[in-house]
Amino acid sequence: MKAPKTDPAAIVVPFGKHKGATVAELLAKDPQYADWVMAQGWVAERFAELHAAIATRGAGTDDTPEHNALQARFLDEGFRAATLRCVAPNKLAKDIANARENLFWREKEEREKLVKNISYMQERITESSDDMSDLPPDYRERRKSAIPGYHARIVEDQAKINALSETIEASLHWVLRPVTGVKFEVRGIDVVIDWTYAIPDGHRVGTQEWIGIELKPAIGDDYPTVMRQMKRLGCSVCVVGQYTGRGVSEVQLRQMFEANGQTLIFVQEIEEEARNHK
């Protein structure tokens, strides 16, 4: 019979000023000391299990072929984008609407600035064309010599206004898409997805956001441990291949994650979402 796996967060520190404390207690009370422990080569050599537990912030490791294969799927941007849509469809829709509105008003403000510039230059042209017989000759000459430059800038700014007007009109019909990036094993988190949004010409808009994802090729009645690990890591999403537990139903399992402020998603749901958006 296989011995039960030790919760990495419950491993006890056997030395130093926090001797007797668990990894979870050490990380909560003195994270700077935990970082110091991580920097000591002898800890990795003599206390490998402790070193691994601190490195993953008490989450432990899950190095299996199934886990690694699931992790590799996040190299595909389509799979990442589908994951985001599954995690927070309403948030993505709201973010995209806000990004489109911000683009619209930014272009509109730029257009208004150009209109003011043209009005200013037209006033300068008018002033330079007025009777200046009472002014010094050199001053009159400078005023007149500036007129061609004003005309050129007006033409240039008017062209910009025309282009902005077309952009403003087109922006009403833009379909913004999330542009994602990915990192793996960030302070014990299996997958970290970051994203911004892109307009059709590829320009990025909006601020960069991110989510941390815990991966479980299979999850059973050990789900409370998974929930605790996610909480310690600051991880909000769990992607699961299959549920094998018997204590609660799949519906109840989702509800328990939701009650904990966490989201449970099955790989099958992500795959279906990806197919629907091809």
Secondary structure, DSSP 8 states (H G I E B T S, - for coil): -------GGG-B--SSTTTT-BHHHHHHH-HHHHHHHHT-HHHHHH-HHHHHHHHTTT------HHHHHHHHGGGSHHHHHHHHHHH-HHHHHHHHHHHHHHHHHHHHHHHHHHHHHHHHHHHHHHHHHS--TTS-HHHHHHHHHTHHHHHHHHHHHHHHHHHHHHHHHHHTT---EEEEEEEEEETTEEEEEEEEEE-TT--EEEEEEEEEEEEEEEE-TTHHHHHHHHHHHT--EEEEEEE--SSS-HHHHHHHHHHTT-EEEEHHHHHHHHHHT-
